[in-house]
Amino acid sequence: MPYVRCNGADLYYEERGSGRPIVFLHGVMAGLRLFDRQVSDFSVEYRVVALDFRGHGRSEKTELGHTIAQYARDLAAFLDRLDLDDAVVVGWSMGALVSWEYVDRFGTDRIRALVDVDMEASRFQWADYDHGITDLDGIRETLALAQRDRWSLAERVTEQVFEEPPGAEVERSVFDEISRTPAPVKSAILFDALTVDYRDVLPGIDVPMLVCAGADEKRGTVAAARHVADLVPDATFELFEESGHCPFLEEPERFDRVLRRFVDAL
């Protein structure tokens, strides 16, 4: 299995195909396995790379480094190690936050475009922000659940991210990926992912961005995703009417068509 050493952590990745790179970044407590269909479909035309963040999936379960900032530093090292340039970075949920943090820290010399799959500029209910989904009490409840009962946490996540209950195969994949992330890692990265704020970063993004939103996102709102598209100078918005938080799993054929159209137009 392919691993690469990045900032003291062995990160697992999968790579297929050749051509312009498309890099898939997963959400919190998830892993690259959820992108299996996209890795297969897009590798016919592109060099497709999917990465497990440290502490997630099959990557090393390090004791330290579970912040969006460190994941972005890991991404920078990863792009360098694999010599990935002119890449389209597809970030689902937390993966989008990591991509924005990367751009803020390292710029877009290696990045051709970004894709935000159903992520808000921030998930916290700041006083001057209309799109937050949680407050401190909500964060405390989530972190307590992460420490107390991993199965209940996985069930809650599954209920929240899909418009309709997923099929058995998808549900098993989600539970498997969530179970691979140790409880201390869950707590650390959940807190950071729920409190970061990219409202000041998004207007400075100088590459095209595709923003995808599920019409039935149970925690966030379509307006929150549109807000991201409004902040980014060169952004395209796409609504997935039959999806919640995971359009690449819930409407995979349409998601692939939309992504391919966006990449081909670059």
SETORBA-13719 format. One record per residue (C-alpha): x, y, z; chain. Coordinates in steps of 0.25 Angstrom, whole numbers. Layout:
<recs>
+-------+-------+-------+--------+
:  east : north :    up : cadena :
+-------+-------+-------+--------+
:     X :     Y :     Z :      A :
...
+-------+-------+-------+--------+
</recs>
This chain:
<recs>
+-------+-------+-------+--------+
:  east : north :    up : cadena :
+-------+-------+-------+--------+
:     0 :     0 :     0 :      A :
:     6 :    14 :    -3 :      A :
:    10 :    23 :     8 :      A :
:    18 :    36 :     8 :      A :
:    24 :    42 :    20 :      A :
:    19 :    57 :    22 :      A :
:    23 :    65 :    34 :      A :
:    26 :    53 :    43 :      A :
:    14 :    45 :    39 :      A :
:    12 :    33 :    29 :      A :
:     0 :    37 :    20 :      A :
:    -7 :    27 :    12 :      A :
:   -12 :    30 :    -2 :      A :
:   -17 :    24 :   -14 :      A :
:   -13 :    28 :   -29 :      A :
:   -18 :    24 :   -42 :      A :
:   -18 :    30 :   -56 :      A :
:   -10 :    41 :   -63 :      A :
:   -12 :    55 :   -68 :      A :
:   -16 :    67 :   -60 :      A :
:   -17 :    63 :   -45 :      A :
:   -30 :    63 :   -37 :      A :
:   -27 :    62 :   -22 :      A :
:   -39 :    57 :   -13 :      A :
:   -39 :    62 :     1 :      A :
:   -49 :    55 :    11 :      A :
:   -57 :    60 :    22 :      A :
:   -55 :    59 :    37 :      A :
:   -54 :    45 :    43 :      A :
:   -56 :    40 :    29 :      A :
:   -46 :    34 :    19 :      A :
:   -42 :    33 :     4 :      A :
:   -50 :    20 :     2 :      A :
:   -63 :    29 :     1 :      A :
:   -57 :    34 :   -12 :      A :
:   -55 :    20 :   -18 :      A :
:   -65 :    23 :   -30 :      A :
:   -59 :    36 :   -33 :      A :
:   -45 :    30 :   -33 :      A :
:   -49 :    20 :   -42 :      A :
:   -57 :    28 :   -52 :      A :
:   -48 :    40 :   -53 :      A :
:   -35 :    32 :   -54 :      A :
:   -39 :    29 :   -69 :      A :
:   -35 :    43 :   -73 :      A :
:   -28 :    49 :   -61 :      A :
:   -17 :    46 :   -50 :      A :
:   -26 :    44 :   -38 :      A :
:   -20 :    44 :   -24 :      A :
:   -28 :    42 :   -11 :      A :
:   -22 :    44 :     2 :      A :
:   -25 :    40 :    17 :      A :
:   -21 :    51 :    26 :      A :
:   -13 :    48 :    38 :      A :
:   -21 :    40 :    49 :      A :
:   -31 :    36 :    38 :      A :
:   -34 :    24 :    30 :      A :
:   -21 :    16 :    28 :      A :
:   -11 :    28 :    31 :      A :
:    -3 :    28 :    43 :      A :
:   -10 :    30 :    56 :      A :
:    -1 :    41 :    61 :      A :
:    -3 :    47 :    75 :      A :
:    -1 :    61 :    71 :      A :
:    -4 :    70 :    59 :      A :
:   -20 :    69 :    58 :      A :
:   -23 :    83 :    54 :      A :
:   -27 :    89 :    40 :      A :
:   -14 :    96 :    40 :      A :
:    -6 :    84 :    41 :      A :
:   -14 :    76 :    31 :      A :
:   -11 :    88 :    21 :      A :
:     3 :    87 :    24 :      A :
:     3 :    72 :    22 :      A :
:    -5 :    75 :     9 :      A :
:     7 :    84 :     4 :      A :
:    17 :    73 :     7 :      A :
:     9 :    63 :     0 :      A :
:     7 :    71 :   -13 :      A :
:    22 :    74 :   -12 :      A :
:    26 :    59 :   -10 :      A :
:    17 :    54 :   -22 :      A :
:    21 :    66 :   -30 :      A :
:     6 :    70 :   -32 :      A :
:     5 :    83 :   -40 :      A :
:    -7 :    90 :   -47 :      A :
:   -16 :    81 :   -38 :      A :
:   -31 :    82 :   -36 :      A :
:   -34 :    80 :   -21 :      A :
:   -47 :    74 :   -17 :      A :
:   -50 :    76 :    -3 :      A :
:   -62 :    70 :     4 :      A :
:   -67 :    76 :    17 :      A :
:   -54 :    78 :    25 :      A :
:   -46 :    75 :    13 :      A :
:   -51 :    88 :     7 :      A :
:   -46 :    95 :    20 :      A :
:   -32 :    89 :    18 :      A :
:   -32 :    93 :     4 :      A :
:   -35 :   108 :     8 :      A :
:   -25 :   107 :    19 :      A :
:   -14 :   102 :     9 :      A :
:   -17 :   114 :     0 :      A :
:   -16 :   124 :    11 :      A :
:    -3 :   118 :    15 :      A :
:     4 :   114 :     2 :      A :
:    -4 :   121 :    -9 :      A :
:    -8 :   115 :   -22 :      A :
:     4 :   112 :   -30 :      A :
:     1 :    97 :   -30 :      A :
:   -14 :    99 :   -30 :      A :
:   -22 :   101 :   -43 :      A :
:   -36 :   101 :   -37 :      A :
:   -43 :    97 :   -24 :      A :
:   -56 :    89 :   -22 :      A :
:   -64 :    91 :    -9 :      A :
:   -74 :    80 :    -6 :      A :
:   -84 :    85 :     3 :      A :
:   -76 :    93 :    13 :      A :
:   -79 :   106 :    20 :      A :
:   -69 :   118 :    22 :      A :
:   -70 :   114 :    37 :      A :
:   -79 :   104 :    45 :      A :
:   -79 :   113 :    58 :      A :
:   -90 :   122 :    61 :      A :
:   -82 :   135 :    62 :      A :
:   -89 :   147 :    66 :      A :
:   -87 :   154 :    52 :      A :
:   -90 :   141 :    44 :      A :
:  -103 :   136 :    39 :      A :
:   -99 :   122 :    35 :      A :
:   -93 :   115 :    47 :      A :
:   -99 :   101 :    51 :      A :
:   -93 :   100 :    65 :      A :
:   -90 :   107 :    78 :      A :
:   -81 :   104 :    90 :      A :
:   -92 :    95 :    96 :      A :
:   -93 :    87 :    83 :      A :
:   -78 :    85 :    82 :      A :
:   -78 :    80 :    96 :      A :
:   -89 :    70 :    93 :      A :
:   -82 :    65 :    81 :      A :
:   -68 :    64 :    88 :      A :
:   -74 :    56 :    99 :      A :
:   -81 :    47 :    90 :      A :
:   -68 :    44 :    83 :      A :
:   -62 :    40 :    96 :      A :
:   -73 :    32 :   101 :      A :
:   -79 :    24 :    90 :      A :
:   -73 :    23 :    76 :      A :
:   -85 :    15 :    70 :      A :
:   -95 :    25 :    74 :      A :
:   -86 :    36 :    68 :      A :
:   -85 :    29 :    55 :      A :
:  -100 :    27 :    55 :      A :
:  -103 :    41 :    57 :      A :
:   -93 :    45 :    47 :      A :
:  -100 :    36 :    37 :      A :
:  -113 :    41 :    40 :      A :
:  -109 :    56 :    38 :      A :
:  -101 :    55 :    25 :      A :
:  -110 :    47 :    16 :      A :
:  -124 :    52 :    11 :      A :
:  -129 :    37 :    11 :      A :
:  -123 :    25 :    19 :      A :
:  -112 :    20 :    10 :      A :
:  -111 :     6 :     5 :      A :
:  -104 :    -5 :    13 :      A :
:   -91 :    -4 :     6 :      A :
:   -90 :    11 :     7 :      A :
:   -94 :    11 :    22 :      A :
:   -83 :     0 :    24 :      A :
:   -72 :     9 :    18 :      A :
:   -76 :    21 :    26 :      A :
:   -76 :    13 :    39 :      A :
:   -63 :     6 :    35 :      A :
:   -56 :    20 :    32 :      A :
:   -61 :    26 :    45 :      A :
:   -57 :    15 :    54 :      A :
:   -43 :    16 :    48 :      A :
:   -41 :    30 :    55 :      A :
:   -37 :    29 :    70 :      A :
:   -46 :    36 :    80 :      A :
:   -35 :    46 :    84 :      A :
:   -33 :    49 :    69 :      A :
:   -48 :    51 :    67 :      A :
:   -49 :    61 :    79 :      A :
:   -37 :    69 :    75 :      A :
:   -40 :    71 :    60 :      A :
:   -55 :    72 :    62 :      A :
:   -53 :    84 :    72 :      A :
:   -44 :    91 :    62 :      A :
:   -52 :    88 :    49 :      A :
:   -65 :    94 :    57 :      A :
:   -58 :   107 :    61 :      A :
:   -49 :   111 :    49 :      A :
:   -54 :   123 :    41 :      A :
:   -50 :   126 :    26 :      A :
:   -59 :   138 :    23 :      A :
:   -46 :   146 :    22 :      A :
:   -39 :   136 :    13 :      A :
:   -49 :   133 :     3 :      A :
:   -49 :   146 :    -4 :      A :
:   -34 :   145 :    -7 :      A :
:   -35 :   132 :   -14 :      A :
:   -30 :   135 :   -28 :      A :
:   -34 :   122 :   -35 :      A :
:   -47 :   117 :   -40 :      A :
:   -56 :   109 :   -30 :      A :
:   -68 :   100 :   -32 :      A :
:   -77 :   100 :   -19 :      A :
:   -86 :    88 :   -18 :      A :
:   -98 :    88 :    -8 :      A :
:  -108 :    78 :    -4 :      A :
:  -122 :    83 :    -4 :      A :
:  -126 :    74 :     8 :      A :
:  -113 :    77 :    17 :      A :
:  -119 :    74 :    31 :      A :
:  -109 :    82 :    39 :      A :
:  -105 :    93 :    30 :      A :
:  -113 :   101 :    19 :      A :
:  -112 :   104 :     4 :      A :
:  -111 :   118 :     7 :      A :
:   -98 :   115 :    15 :      A :
:   -92 :   109 :     3 :      A :
:   -97 :   120 :    -6 :      A :
:   -90 :   130 :     3 :      A :
:   -77 :   123 :     0 :      A :
:   -79 :   125 :   -15 :      A :
:   -82 :   139 :   -12 :      A :
:   -69 :   142 :    -5 :      A :
:   -60 :   135 :   -15 :      A :
:   -58 :   144 :   -27 :      A :
:   -58 :   133 :   -38 :      A :
:   -68 :   123 :   -33 :      A :
:   -79 :   114 :   -39 :      A :
:   -90 :   109 :   -31 :      A :
:   -97 :    95 :   -33 :      A :
:  -109 :    90 :   -25 :      A :
:  -112 :    75 :   -23 :      A :
:  -127 :    74 :   -21 :      A :
:  -126 :    59 :   -16 :      A :
:  -114 :    60 :    -7 :      A :
:  -111 :    64 :     7 :      A :
:   -97 :    66 :    11 :      A :
:   -91 :    56 :     2 :      A :
:   -95 :    58 :   -13 :      A :
:   -83 :    50 :   -18 :      A :
:   -89 :    38 :   -11 :      A :
:  -104 :    41 :   -12 :      A :
:  -104 :    46 :   -27 :      A :
:   -91 :    40 :   -32 :      A :
:   -94 :    41 :   -47 :      A :
:   -99 :    55 :   -47 :      A :
:   -87 :    59 :   -37 :      A :
:   -77 :    53 :   -47 :      A :
:   -83 :    60 :   -59 :      A :
:   -83 :    73 :   -52 :      A :
:   -69 :    71 :   -47 :      A :
:   -64 :    67 :   -61 :      A :
:   -71 :    79 :   -67 :      A :
:   -64 :    88 :   -58 :      A :
:   -50 :    82 :   -60 :      A :
:   -51 :    81 :   -75 :      A :
:   -55 :    96 :   -75 :      A :
:   -42 :   100 :   -68 :      A :
+-------+-------+-------+--------+
</recs>
